[in-house]
Amino acid sequence: VSKRQITRFLVLARKAINVSDQVPAKTTLLIATGQQAGALVEALLVLRNHNLIMTKLESRPIHGNPWEEMFYLDIQANLESQVMQSALKELGEITRSMKVLGCYPSENVVPVEPA
């Protein structure tokens, strides 16, 4: 068993939860950029310009669209914060599509050694 193994859990709900602004939170996005050079960099610069920390970036192919990819991003910010709302507005203007998958409390989890 790898010591670097990470397990992620997904909770599905019909109604989004509200995360208190007093609790550290992450927001997960799914974006698709155009196929022009630098499109992903332009989207990531929006995060930098808003001093937002991206903790995960994962690409996945878009089925039916050869050579195109979508990107999952985890951002260390509460969805309801002003800075996040401003960044989302800008991302919506420069990406081909964008979907907020959720906002949830974040915690640092200490890895547990297998028994």
Biopython code that builds the backbone (N, CA, C, O; Angstrom):
import numpy as np
from Bio.PDB.StructureBuilder import StructureBuilder

atoms = [
    (1, "VAL", "N", (0.851, -1.180, 0.000)),
    (1, "VAL", "CA", (0.000, 0.000, 0.000)),
    (1, "VAL", "C", (0.893, 1.239, 0.000)),
    (1, "VAL", "O", (1.821, 1.338, 0.803)),
    (2, "SER", "N", (0.620, 2.160, -0.877)),
    (2, "SER", "CA", (1.405, 3.381, -0.989)),
    (2, "SER", "C", (1.118, 4.326, 0.170)),
    (2, "SER", "O", (-0.033, 4.509, 0.565)),
    (3, "LYS", "N", (2.174, 4.923, 0.708)),
    (3, "LYS", "CA", (2.004, 5.908, 1.781)),
    (3, "LYS", "C", (1.428, 7.210, 1.241)),
    (3, "LYS", "O", (0.935, 8.039, 2.005)),
    (4, "ARG", "N", (1.489, 7.388, -0.065)),
    (4, "ARG", "CA", (1.017, 8.627, -0.675)),
    (4, "ARG", "C", (-0.413, 8.502, -1.195)),
    (4, "ARG", "O", (-0.917, 9.419, -1.844)),
    (5, "GLN", "N", (-1.059, 7.398, -0.923)),
    (5, "GLN", "CA", (-2.425, 7.170, -1.389)),
    (5, "GLN", "C", (-3.385, 8.150, -0.715)),
    (5, "GLN", "O", (-3.321, 8.371, 0.494)),
    (6, "ILE", "N", (-4.259, 8.722, -1.506)),
    (6, "ILE", "CA", (-5.240, 9.675, -0.995)),
    (6, "ILE", "C", (-6.627, 9.174, -1.365)),
    (6, "ILE", "O", (-6.867, 8.779, -2.506)),
    (7, "THR", "N", (-7.523, 9.190, -0.416)),
    (7, "THR", "CA", (-8.908, 8.800, -0.658)),
    (7, "THR", "C", (-9.776, 10.044, -0.619)),
    (7, "THR", "O", (-9.704, 10.832, 0.324)),
    (8, "ARG", "N", (-10.596, 10.217, -1.643)),
    (8, "ARG", "CA", (-11.532, 11.342, -1.684)),
    (8, "ARG", "C", (-12.938, 10.783, -1.625)),
    (8, "ARG", "O", (-13.237, 9.748, -2.220)),
    (9, "PHE", "N", (-13.794, 11.478, -0.903)),
    (9, "PHE", "CA", (-15.186, 11.062, -0.782)),
    (9, "PHE", "C", (-16.065, 12.122, -1.417)),
    (9, "PHE", "O", (-15.739, 13.309, -1.395)),
    (10, "LEU", "N", (-17.161, 11.696, -1.972)),
    (10, "LEU", "CA", (-18.093, 12.589, -2.629)),
    (10, "LEU", "C", (-19.451, 12.453, -1.953)),
    (10, "LEU", "O", (-19.948, 11.345, -1.754)),
    (11, "VAL", "N", (-20.040, 13.582, -1.607)),
    (11, "VAL", "CA", (-21.367, 13.591, -1.007)),
    (11, "VAL", "C", (-22.299, 14.293, -1.983)),
    (11, "VAL", "O", (-22.053, 15.434, -2.374)),
    (12, "LEU", "N", (-23.356, 13.620, -2.371)),
    (12, "LEU", "CA", (-24.328, 14.195, -3.291)),
    (12, "LEU", "C", (-25.560, 14.634, -2.527)),
    (12, "LEU", "O", (-26.018, 13.947, -1.614)),
    (13, "ALA", "N", (-26.093, 15.786, -2.909)),
    (13, "ALA", "CA", (-27.302, 16.297, -2.273)),
    (13, "ALA", "C", (-28.079, 17.104, -3.303)),
    (13, "ALA", "O", (-27.498, 17.691, -4.217)),
    (14, "ARG", "N", (-29.375, 17.125, -3.148)),
    (14, "ARG", "CA", (-30.208, 17.926, -4.050)),
    (14, "ARG", "C", (-30.049, 19.416, -3.771)),
    (14, "ARG", "O", (-30.144, 20.238, -4.683)),
    (15, "LYS", "N", (-29.810, 19.753, -2.527)),
    (15, "LYS", "CA", (-29.691, 21.149, -2.125)),
    (15, "LYS", "C", (-28.278, 21.394, -1.593)),
    (15, "LYS", "O", (-27.767, 20.621, -0.782)),
    (16, "ALA", "N", (-27.660, 22.470, -2.056)),
    (16, "ALA", "CA", (-26.301, 22.799, -1.616)),
    (16, "ALA", "C", (-26.293, 23.183, -0.138)),
    (16, "ALA", "O", (-27.255, 23.755, 0.375)),
    (17, "ILE", "N", (-25.198, 22.859, 0.529)),
    (17, "ILE", "CA", (-25.052, 23.289, 1.918)),
    (17, "ILE", "C", (-24.429, 24.675, 1.937)),
    (17, "ILE", "O", (-23.683, 25.039, 1.028)),
    (18, "ASN", "N", (-24.732, 25.437, 2.958)),
    (18, "ASN", "CA", (-24.090, 26.731, 3.136)),
    (18, "ASN", "C", (-22.939, 26.543, 4.101)),
    (18, "ASN", "O", (-23.120, 26.049, 5.214)),
    (19, "VAL", "N", (-21.750, 26.940, 3.666)),
    (19, "VAL", "CA", (-20.567, 26.822, 4.503)),
    (19, "VAL", "C", (-20.321, 28.181, 5.143)),
    (19, "VAL", "O", (-20.190, 29.186, 4.444)),
    (20, "SER", "N", (-20.259, 28.212, 6.449)),
    (20, "SER", "CA", (-20.020, 29.458, 7.177)),
    (20, "SER", "C", (-18.711, 30.084, 6.724)),
    (20, "SER", "O", (-17.736, 29.382, 6.456)),
    (21, "ASP", "N", (-18.696, 31.413, 6.641)),
    (21, "ASP", "CA", (-17.446, 32.082, 6.270)),
    (21, "ASP", "C", (-16.413, 32.033, 7.394)),
    (21, "ASP", "O", (-15.284, 32.491, 7.218)),
    (22, "GLN", "N", (-16.786, 31.488, 8.531)),
    (22, "GLN", "CA", (-15.861, 31.311, 9.654)),
    (22, "GLN", "C", (-15.109, 29.981, 9.553)),
    (22, "GLN", "O", (-14.197, 29.718, 10.337)),
    (23, "VAL", "N", (-15.493, 29.152, 8.593)),
    (23, "VAL", "CA", (-14.902, 27.823, 8.431)),
    (23, "VAL", "C", (-14.076, 27.809, 7.147)),
    (23, "VAL", "O", (-14.555, 28.263, 6.107)),
    (24, "PRO", "N", (-12.837, 27.293, 7.198)),
    (24, "PRO", "CA", (-12.070, 27.167, 5.950)),
    (24, "PRO", "C", (-12.845, 26.301, 4.954)),
    (24, "PRO", "O", (-13.391, 25.260, 5.319)),
    (25, "ALA", "N", (-12.887, 26.739, 3.699)),
    (25, "ALA", "CA", (-13.689, 26.027, 2.701)),
    (25, "ALA", "C", (-12.932, 25.888, 1.392)),
    (25, "ALA", "O", (-11.981, 26.618, 1.114)),
    (26, "LYS", "N", (-13.385, 24.925, 0.596)),
    (26, "LYS", "CA", (-12.901, 24.749, -0.767)),
    (26, "LYS", "C", (-14.110, 24.778, -1.692)),
    (26, "LYS", "O", (-15.212, 24.376, -1.319)),
    (27, "THR", "N", (-13.877, 25.261, -2.900)),
    (27, "THR", "CA", (-14.895, 25.259, -3.939)),
    (27, "THR", "C", (-14.343, 24.468, -5.116)),
    (27, "THR", "O", (-13.199, 24.669, -5.525)),
    (28, "THR", "N", (-15.155, 23.570, -5.659)),
    (28, "THR", "CA", (-14.732, 22.759, -6.799)),
    (28, "THR", "C", (-15.460, 23.231, -8.046)),
    (28, "THR", "O", (-16.682, 23.379, -8.057)),
    (29, "LEU", "N", (-14.678, 23.464, -9.103)),
    (29, "LEU", "CA", (-15.205, 23.933, -10.384)),
    (29, "LEU", "C", (-14.883, 22.935, -11.480)),
    (29, "LEU", "O", (-13.928, 22.166, -11.376)),
    (30, "LEU", "N", (-15.682, 22.956, -12.522)),
    (30, "LEU", "CA", (-15.406, 22.231, -13.751)),
    (30, "LEU", "C", (-15.433, 23.272, -14.861)),
    (30, "LEU", "O", (-16.450, 23.931, -15.077)),
    (31, "ILE", "N", (-14.312, 23.418, -15.566)),
    (31, "ILE", "CA", (-14.257, 24.406, -16.646)),
    (31, "ILE", "C", (-13.788, 23.740, -17.937)),
    (31, "ILE", "O", (-13.093, 22.723, -17.916)),
    (32, "ALA", "N", (-14.177, 24.327, -19.037)),
    (32, "ALA", "CA", (-13.663, 23.953, -20.351)),
    (32, "ALA", "C", (-13.220, 25.250, -21.012)),
    (32, "ALA", "O", (-13.966, 26.229, -21.055)),
    (33, "THR", "N", (-12.005, 25.240, -21.522)),
    (33, "THR", "CA", (-11.473, 26.421, -22.195)),
    (33, "THR", "C", (-11.538, 26.189, -23.698)),
    (33, "THR", "O", (-11.778, 25.071, -24.154)),
    (34, "GLY", "N", (-11.327, 27.235, -24.447)),
    (34, "GLY", "CA", (-11.250, 27.085, -25.891)),
    (34, "GLY", "C", (-9.945, 26.401, -26.267)),
    (34, "GLY", "O", (-9.096, 26.167, -25.406)),
    (35, "GLN", "N", (-9.781, 26.082, -27.532)),
    (35, "GLN", "CA", (-8.583, 25.389, -27.983)),
    (35, "GLN", "C", (-7.470, 26.336, -28.404)),
    (35, "GLN", "O", (-6.505, 25.893, -29.026)),
    (36, "GLN", "N", (-7.568, 27.595, -28.094)),
    (36, "GLN", "CA", (-6.509, 28.518, -28.469)),
    (36, "GLN", "C", (-5.355, 28.437, -27.458)),
    (36, "GLN", "O", (-5.556, 28.113, -26.288)),
    (37, "ALA", "N", (-4.160, 28.735, -27.937)),
    (37, "ALA", "CA", (-2.963, 28.683, -27.095)),
    (37, "ALA", "C", (-3.111, 29.621, -25.903)),
    (37, "ALA", "O", (-3.524, 30.770, -26.059)),
    (38, "GLY", "N", (-2.776, 29.133, -24.722)),
    (38, "GLY", "CA", (-2.795, 29.957, -23.520)),
    (38, "GLY", "C", (-4.140, 30.080, -22.837)),
    (38, "GLY", "O", (-4.264, 30.825, -21.865)),
    (39, "ALA", "N", (-5.157, 29.369, -23.316)),
    (39, "ALA", "CA", (-6.503, 29.506, -22.740)),
    (39, "ALA", "C", (-6.544, 29.059, -21.282)),
    (39, "ALA", "O", (-7.161, 29.729, -20.453)),
    (40, "LEU", "N", (-5.902, 27.946, -20.957)),
    (40, "LEU", "CA", (-5.888, 27.484, -19.567)),
    (40, "LEU", "C", (-5.085, 28.439, -18.696)),
    (40, "LEU", "O", (-5.483, 28.744, -17.572)),
    (41, "VAL", "N", (-3.966, 28.907, -19.210)),
    (41, "VAL", "CA", (-3.142, 29.862, -18.452)),
    (41, "VAL", "C", (-3.945, 31.115, -18.135)),
    (41, "VAL", "O", (-3.873, 31.636, -17.022)),
    (42, "GLU", "N", (-4.702, 31.597, -19.100)),
    (42, "GLU", "CA", (-5.529, 32.788, -18.887)),
    (42, "GLU", "C", (-6.528, 32.558, -17.752)),
    (42, "GLU", "O", (-6.748, 33.444, -16.926)),
    (43, "ALA", "N", (-7.129, 31.374, -17.715)),
    (43, "ALA", "CA", (-8.079, 31.054, -16.642)),
    (43, "ALA", "C", (-7.365, 30.986, -15.293)),
    (43, "ALA", "O", (-7.882, 31.480, -14.291)),
    (44, "LEU", "N", (-6.193, 30.381, -15.265)),
    (44, "LEU", "CA", (-5.451, 30.267, -14.005)),
    (44, "LEU", "C", (-4.953, 31.625, -13.518)),
    (44, "LEU", "O", (-4.827, 31.846, -12.313)),
    (45, "LEU", "N", (-4.675, 32.525, -14.441)),
    (45, "LEU", "CA", (-4.255, 33.874, -14.048)),
    (45, "LEU", "C", (-5.374, 34.622, -13.330)),
    (45, "LEU", "O", (-5.101, 35.478, -12.488)),
    (46, "VAL", "N", (-6.615, 34.313, -13.648)),
    (46, "VAL", "CA", (-7.741, 34.919, -12.925)),
    (46, "VAL", "C", (-7.630, 34.569, -11.445)),
    (46, "VAL", "O", (-7.817, 35.428, -10.583)),
    (47, "LEU", "N", (-7.328, 33.311, -11.156)),
    (47, "LEU", "CA", (-7.176, 32.890, -9.758)),
    (47, "LEU", "C", (-6.021, 33.629, -9.099)),
    (47, "LEU", "O", (-6.152, 34.125, -7.980)),
    (48, "ARG", "N", (-4.898, 33.701, -9.790)),
    (48, "ARG", "CA", (-3.737, 34.400, -9.225)),
    (48, "ARG", "C", (-4.051, 35.872, -8.976)),
    (48, "ARG", "O", (-3.692, 36.417, -7.932)),
    (49, "ASN", "N", (-4.708, 36.504, -9.915)),
    (49, "ASN", "CA", (-5.014, 37.929, -9.780)),
    (49, "ASN", "C", (-5.971, 38.218, -8.630)),
    (49, "ASN", "O", (-6.045, 39.349, -8.149)),
    (50, "HIS", "N", (-6.705, 37.194, -8.188)),
    (50, "HIS", "CA", (-7.606, 37.340, -7.042)),
    (50, "HIS", "C", (-7.002, 36.746, -5.764)),
    (50, "HIS", "O", (-7.682, 36.620, -4.745)),
    (51, "ASN", "N", (-5.718, 36.384, -5.833)),
    (51, "ASN", "CA", (-5.012, 35.778, -4.690)),
    (51, "ASN", "C", (-5.712, 34.526, -4.177)),
    (51, "ASN", "O", (-5.753, 34.279, -2.972)),
    (52, "LEU", "N", (-6.260, 33.743, -5.093)),
    (52, "LEU", "CA", (-6.910, 32.486, -4.737)),
    (52, "LEU", "C", (-5.922, 31.338, -4.917)),
    (52, "LEU", "O", (-5.140, 31.321, -5.868)),
    (53, "ILE", "N", (-5.967, 30.391, -4.003)),
    (53, "ILE", "CA", (-5.048, 29.258, -4.033)),
    (53, "ILE", "C", (-5.762, 28.053, -4.633)),
    (53, "ILE", "O", (-6.802, 27.618, -4.137)),
    (54, "MET", "N", (-5.186, 27.524, -5.707)),
    (54, "MET", "CA", (-5.714, 26.316, -6.321)),
    (54, "MET", "C", (-4.989, 25.128, -5.692)),
    (54, "MET", "O", (-3.760, 25.075, -5.700)),
    (55, "THR", "N", (-5.744, 24.183, -5.151)),
    (55, "THR", "CA", (-5.127, 23.026, -4.500)),
    (55, "THR", "C", (-5.173, 21.779, -5.368)),
    (55, "THR", "O", (-4.546, 20.771, -5.044)),
    (56, "LYS", "N", (-5.915, 21.842, -6.473)),
    (56, "LYS", "CA", (-5.983, 20.687, -7.367)),
    (56, "LYS", "C", (-6.340, 21.153, -8.767)),
    (56, "LYS", "O", (-7.181, 22.033, -8.951)),
    (57, "LEU", "N", (-5.687, 20.550, -9.746)),
    (57, "LEU", "CA", (-6.014, 20.760, -11.155)),
    (57, "LEU", "C", (-5.919, 19.397, -11.828)),
    (57, "LEU", "O", (-4.863, 18.765, -11.830)),
    (58, "GLU", "N", (-7.026, 18.958, -12.394)),
    (58, "GLU", "CA", (-7.068, 17.634, -13.018)),
    (58, "GLU", "C", (-7.754, 17.766, -14.366)),
    (58, "GLU", "O", (-8.823, 18.369, -14.467)),
    (59, "SER", "N", (-7.147, 17.208, -15.397)),
    (59, "SER", "CA", (-7.753, 17.283, -16.731)),
    (59, "SER", "C", (-8.400, 15.954, -17.091)),
    (59, "SER", "O", (-7.947, 14.885, -16.681)),
    (60, "ARG", "N", (-9.463, 16.050, -17.863)),
    (60, "ARG", "CA", (-10.184, 14.878, -18.354)),
    (60, "ARG", "C", (-10.608, 15.163, -19.794)),
    (60, "ARG", "O", (-10.971, 16.293, -20.121)),
    (61, "PRO", "N", (-10.563, 14.140, -20.658)),
    (61, "PRO", "CA", (-10.994, 14.366, -22.046)),
    (61, "PRO", "C", (-12.494, 14.636, -22.117)),
    (61, "PRO", "O", (-13.270, 14.152, -21.294)),
    (62, "ILE", "N", (-12.877, 15.414, -23.113)),
    (62, "ILE", "CA", (-14.294, 15.650, -23.385)),
    (62, "ILE", "C", (-14.700, 14.640, -24.454)),
    (62, "ILE", "O", (-14.279, 14.744, -25.606)),
    (63, "HIS", "N", (-15.512, 13.674, -24.071)),
    (63, "HIS", "CA", (-15.912, 12.617, -25.002)),
    (63, "HIS", "C", (-16.688, 13.206, -26.174)),
    (63, "HIS", "O", (-17.578, 14.038, -26.000)),
    (64, "GLY", "N", (-16.331, 12.757, -27.353)),
    (64, "GLY", "CA", (-16.989, 13.248, -28.557)),
    (64, "GLY", "C", (-16.311, 14.469, -29.152)),
    (64, "GLY", "O", (-16.640, 14.880, -30.265)),
    (65, "ASN", "N", (-15.360, 15.058, -28.419)),
    (65, "ASN", "CA", (-14.606, 16.214, -28.913)),
    (65, "ASN", "C", (-13.116, 15.882, -28.841)),
    (65, "ASN", "O", (-12.461, 16.188, -27.844)),
    (66, "PRO", "N", (-12.583, 15.265, -29.879)),
    (66, "PRO", "CA", (-11.176, 14.872, -29.847)),
    (66, "PRO", "C", (-10.258, 16.052, -29.547)),
    (66, "PRO", "O", (-10.461, 17.158, -30.048)),
    (67, "TRP", "N", (-9.264, 15.802, -28.738)),
    (67, "TRP", "CA", (-8.221, 16.760, -28.371)),
    (67, "TRP", "C", (-8.706, 17.878, -27.470)),
    (67, "TRP", "O", (-7.958, 18.822, -27.211)),
    (68, "GLU", "N", (-9.933, 17.801, -26.986)),
    (68, "GLU", "CA", (-10.429, 18.814, -26.051)),
    (68, "GLU", "C", (-10.512, 18.222, -24.658)),
    (68, "GLU", "O", (-10.805, 17.039, -24.485)),
    (69, "GLU", "N", (-10.250, 19.064, -23.666)),
    (69, "GLU", "CA", (-10.278, 18.609, -22.282)),
    (69, "GLU", "C", (-11.072, 19.561, -21.412)),
    (69, "GLU", "O", (-11.211, 20.747, -21.711)),
    (70, "MET", "N", (-11.596, 19.000, -20.313)),
    (70, "MET", "CA", (-12.210, 19.813, -19.269)),
    (70, "MET", "C", (-11.289, 19.717, -18.058)),
    (70, "MET", "O", (-10.477, 18.798, -17.952)),
    (71, "PHE", "N", (-11.424, 20.667, -17.158)),
    (71, "PHE", "CA", (-10.526, 20.737, -16.011)),
    (71, "PHE", "C", (-11.319, 20.854, -14.717)),
    (71, "PHE", "O", (-12.218, 21.685, -14.589)),
    (72, "TYR", "N", (-10.965, 19.998, -13.763)),
    (72, "TYR", "CA", (-11.509, 20.078, -12.407)),
    (72, "TYR", "C", (-10.534, 20.897, -11.584)),
    (72, "TYR", "O", (-9.331, 20.634, -11.600)),
    (73, "LEU", "N", (-11.043, 21.888, -10.863)),
    (73, "LEU", "CA", (-10.206, 22.724, -10.010)),
    (73, "LEU", "C", (-10.771, 22.747, -8.602)),
    (73, "LEU", "O", (-11.977, 22.904, -8.414)),
    (74, "ASP", "N", (-9.911, 22.595, -7.621)),
    (74, "ASP", "CA", (-10.268, 22.842, -6.226)),
    (74, "ASP", "C", (-9.615, 24.155, -5.843)),
    (74, "ASP", "O", (-8.413, 24.340, -6.033)),
    (75, "ILE", "N", (-10.407, 25.062, -5.307)),
    (75, "ILE", "CA", (-9.913, 26.386, -4.942)),
    (75, "ILE", "C", (-10.179, 26.606, -3.467)),
    (75, "ILE", "O", (-11.276, 26.350, -2.971)),
    (76, "GLN", "N", (-9.167, 27.081, -2.780)),
    (76, "GLN", "CA", (-9.257, 27.302, -1.340)),
    (76, "GLN", "C", (-9.987, 28.619, -1.086)),
    (76, "GLN", "O", (-9.364, 29.657, -0.864)),
    (77, "ALA", "N", (-11.318, 28.558, -1.121)),
    (77, "ALA", "CA", (-12.136, 29.753, -0.901)),
    (77, "ALA", "C", (-13.591, 29.341, -0.746)),
    (77, "ALA", "O", (-14.024, 28.316, -1.273)),
    (78, "ASN", "N", (-14.325, 30.147, -0.023)),
    (78, "ASN", "CA", (-15.759, 29.939, 0.140)),
    (78, "ASN", "C", (-16.468, 30.488, -1.092)),
    (78, "ASN", "O", (-16.174, 31.595, -1.544)),
    (79, "LEU", "N", (-17.384, 29.724, -1.622)),
    (79, "LEU", "CA", (-18.131, 30.119, -2.811)),
    (79, "LEU", "C", (-18.807, 31.472, -2.640)),
    (79, "LEU", "O", (-18.914, 32.237, -3.599)),
    (80, "GLU", "N", (-19.263, 31.774, -1.429)),
    (80, "GLU", "CA", (-20.014, 33.004, -1.177)),
    (80, "GLU", "C", (-19.133, 34.228, -0.947)),
    (80, "GLU", "O", (-19.648, 35.341, -0.843)),
    (81, "SER", "N", (-17.828, 34.045, -0.867)),
    (81, "SER", "CA", (-16.952, 35.193, -0.606)),
    (81, "SER", "C", (-16.944, 36.133, -1.813)),
    (81, "SER", "O", (-17.143, 35.706, -2.950)),
    (82, "GLN", "N", (-16.712, 37.410, -1.544)),
    (82, "GLN", "CA", (-16.686, 38.407, -2.617)),
    (82, "GLN", "C", (-15.604, 38.100, -3.635)),
    (82, "GLN", "O", (-15.824, 38.215, -4.840)),
    (83, "VAL", "N", (-14.430, 37.709, -3.147)),
    (83, "VAL", "CA", (-13.312, 37.444, -4.048)),
    (83, "VAL", "C", (-13.620, 36.260, -4.963)),
    (83, "VAL", "O", (-13.261, 36.278, -6.140)),
    (84, "MET", "N", (-14.275, 35.241, -4.435)),
    (84, "MET", "CA", (-14.618, 34.073, -5.250)),
    (84, "MET", "C", (-15.691, 34.433, -6.267)),
    (84, "MET", "O", (-15.612, 34.011, -7.421)),
    (85, "GLN", "N", (-16.682, 35.198, -5.862)),
    (85, "GLN", "CA", (-17.734, 35.620, -6.787)),
    (85, "GLN", "C", (-17.156, 36.456, -7.930)),
    (85, "GLN", "O", (-17.566, 36.309, -9.082)),
    (86, "SER", "N", (-16.209, 37.327, -7.608)),
    (86, "SER", "CA", (-15.562, 38.146, -8.628)),
    (86, "SER", "C", (-14.765, 37.272, -9.602)),
    (86, "SER", "O", (-14.819, 37.478, -10.814)),
    (87, "ALA", "N", (-14.027, 36.302, -9.067)),
    (87, "ALA", "CA", (-13.249, 35.392, -9.916)),
    (87, "ALA", "C", (-14.171, 34.559, -10.805)),
    (87, "ALA", "O", (-13.874, 34.354, -11.982)),
    (88, "LEU", "N", (-15.282, 34.079, -10.256)),
    (88, "LEU", "CA", (-16.226, 33.286, -11.047)),
    (88, "LEU", "C", (-16.812, 34.098, -12.197)),
    (88, "LEU", "O", (-17.000, 33.585, -13.300)),
    (89, "LYS", "N", (-17.095, 35.355, -11.932)),
    (89, "LYS", "CA", (-17.627, 36.228, -12.987)),
    (89, "LYS", "C", (-16.615, 36.333, -14.132)),
    (89, "LYS", "O", (-16.976, 36.216, -15.303)),
    (90, "GLU", "N", (-15.350, 36.555, -13.781)),
    (90, "GLU", "CA", (-14.307, 36.658, -14.811)),
    (90, "GLU", "C", (-14.102, 35.337, -15.541)),
    (90, "GLU", "O", (-13.966, 35.315, -16.764)),
    (91, "LEU", "N", (-14.081, 34.238, -14.794)),
    (91, "LEU", "CA", (-13.907, 32.926, -15.426)),
    (91, "LEU", "C", (-15.051, 32.627, -16.383)),
    (91, "LEU", "O", (-14.835, 32.052, -17.451)),
    (92, "GLY", "N", (-16.258, 33.011, -16.010)),
    (92, "GLY", "CA", (-17.413, 32.796, -16.872)),
    (92, "GLY", "C", (-17.305, 33.536, -18.193)),
    (92, "GLY", "O", (-17.866, 33.107, -19.201)),
    (93, "GLU", "N", (-16.580, 34.651, -18.187)),
    (93, "GLU", "CA", (-16.418, 35.455, -19.400)),
    (93, "GLU", "C", (-15.346, 34.899, -20.331)),
    (93, "GLU", "O", (-15.390, 35.152, -21.535)),
    (94, "ILE", "N", (-14.369, 34.137, -19.790)),
    (94, "ILE", "CA", (-13.249, 33.696, -20.630)),
    (94, "ILE", "C", (-13.215, 32.190, -20.892)),
    (94, "ILE", "O", (-12.422, 31.731, -21.714)),
    (95, "THR", "N", (-14.055, 31.420, -20.214)),
    (95, "THR", "CA", (-14.076, 29.977, -20.457)),
    (95, "THR", "C", (-15.239, 29.627, -21.377)),
    (95, "THR", "O", (-16.217, 30.369, -21.475)),
    (96, "ARG", "N", (-15.115, 28.489, -22.046)),
    (96, "ARG", "CA", (-16.197, 28.034, -22.918)),
    (96, "ARG", "C", (-17.389, 27.576, -22.093)),
    (96, "ARG", "O", (-18.541, 27.787, -22.473)),
    (97, "SER", "N", (-17.098, 26.945, -20.954)),
    (97, "SER", "CA", (-18.156, 26.564, -20.019)),
    (97, "SER", "C", (-17.563, 26.478, -18.624)),
    (97, "SER", "O", (-16.367, 26.240, -18.455)),
    (98, "MET", "N", (-18.417, 26.674, -17.628)),
    (98, "MET", "CA", (-17.985, 26.615, -16.238)),
    (98, "MET", "C", (-19.162, 26.150, -15.394)),
    (98, "MET", "O", (-20.294, 26.595, -15.581)),
    (99, "LYS", "N", (-18.877, 25.248, -14.465)),
    (99, "LYS", "CA", (-19.912, 24.770, -13.553)),
    (99, "LYS", "C", (-19.308, 24.674, -12.161)),
    (99, "LYS", "O", (-18.223, 24.121, -11.981)),
    (100, "VAL", "N", (-20.019, 25.217, -11.176)),
    (100, "VAL", "CA", (-19.608, 25.067, -9.779)),
    (100, "VAL", "C", (-20.153, 23.725, -9.316)),
    (100, "VAL", "O", (-21.364, 23.508, -9.317)),
    (101, "LEU", "N", (-19.258, 22.823, -8.921)),
    (101, "LEU", "CA", (-19.682, 21.498, -8.470)),
    (101, "LEU", "C", (-20.027, 21.486, -6.994)),
    (101, "LEU", "O", (-20.780, 20.627, -6.537)),
    (102, "GLY", "N", (-19.476, 22.444, -6.238)),
    (102, "GLY", "CA", (-19.820, 22.504, -4.827)),
    (102, "GLY", "C", (-18.820, 23.277, -4.004)),
    (102, "GLY", "O", (-17.706, 23.566, -4.442)),
    (103, "CYS", "N", (-19.246, 23.605, -2.801)),
    (103, "CYS", "CA", (-18.412, 24.272, -1.807)),
    (103, "CYS", "C", (-18.583, 23.475, -0.523)),
    (103, "CYS", "O", (-19.697, 23.099, -0.160)),
    (104, "TYR", "N", (-17.494, 23.225, 0.149)),
    (104, "TYR", "CA", (-17.537, 22.354, 1.322)),
    (104, "TYR", "C", (-16.437, 22.736, 2.298)),
    (104, "TYR", "O", (-15.424, 23.309, 1.897)),
    (105, "PRO", "N", (-16.627, 22.425, 3.575)),
    (105, "PRO", "CA", (-15.581, 22.708, 4.561)),
    (105, "PRO", "C", (-14.327, 21.911, 4.213)),
    (105, "PRO", "O", (-14.407, 20.763, 3.776)),
    (106, "SER", "N", (-13.186, 22.527, 4.412)),
    (106, "SER", "CA", (-11.926, 21.821, 4.160)),
    (106, "SER", "C", (-11.182, 21.657, 5.470)),
    (106, "SER", "O", (-11.254, 22.503, 6.361)),
    (107, "GLU", "N", (-10.475, 20.563, 5.564)),
    (107, "GLU", "CA", (-9.661, 20.321, 6.744)),
    (107, "GLU", "C", (-8.392, 19.628, 6.298)),
    (107, "GLU", "O", (-8.355, 18.971, 5.258)),
    (108, "ASN", "N", (-7.366, 19.783, 7.092)),
    (108, "ASN", "CA", (-6.147, 19.029, 6.855)),
    (108, "ASN", "C", (-6.311, 17.683, 7.535)),
    (108, "ASN", "O", (-6.487, 17.603, 8.751)),
    (109, "VAL", "N", (-6.253, 16.644, 6.752)),
    (109, "VAL", "CA", (-6.414, 15.300, 7.290)),
    (109, "VAL", "C", (-5.042, 14.655, 7.362)),
    (109, "VAL", "O", (-4.310, 14.606, 6.373)),
    (110, "VAL", "N", (-4.709, 14.168, 8.532)),
    (110, "VAL", "CA", (-3.423, 13.509, 8.720)),
    (110, "VAL", "C", (-3.548, 12.074, 8.217)),
    (110, "VAL", "O", (-4.445, 11.345, 8.639)),
    (111, "PRO", "N", (-2.640, 11.660, 7.304)),
    (111, "PRO", "CA", (-2.716, 10.286, 6.805)),
    (111, "PRO", "C", (-2.578, 9.276, 7.940)),
    (111, "PRO", "O", (-1.810, 9.476, 8.881)),
    (112, "VAL", "N", (-3.327, 8.203, 7.831)),
    (112, "VAL", "CA", (-3.289, 7.135, 8.830)),
    (112, "VAL", "C", (-2.505, 5.969, 8.251)),
    (112, "VAL", "O", (-2.745, 5.545, 7.120)),
    (113, "GLU", "N", (-1.567, 5.454, 9.034)),
    (113, "GLU", "CA", (-0.799, 4.297, 8.595)),
    (113, "GLU", "C", (-1.697, 3.070, 8.597)),
    (113, "GLU", "O", (-2.467, 2.872, 9.536)),
    (114, "PRO", "N", (-1.610, 2.241, 7.557)),
    (114, "PRO", "CA", (-2.430, 1.028, 7.538)),
    (114, "PRO", "C", (-2.037, 0.088, 8.677)),
    (114, "PRO", "O", (-0.874, 0.027, 9.076)),
    (115, "ALA", "N", (-3.019, -0.636, 9.187)),
    (115, "ALA", "CA", (-2.764, -1.556, 10.308)),
    (115, "ALA", "C", (-2.065, -2.803, 9.840)),
    (115, "ALA", "O", (-1.772, -3.686, 10.646)),
]
sb = StructureBuilder()
sb.init_structure("model")
sb.init_model(0)
sb.init_chain("A")
sb.init_seg("    ")
for serial, (resi, resn, name, xyz) in enumerate(atoms, 1):
    if name == "N":
        sb.init_residue(resn, " ", resi, " ")
    sb.init_atom(name, np.array(xyz, "f"), 0.0, 1.0, " ", f" {name:<3s}", serial, name[0])
structure = sb.get_structure()
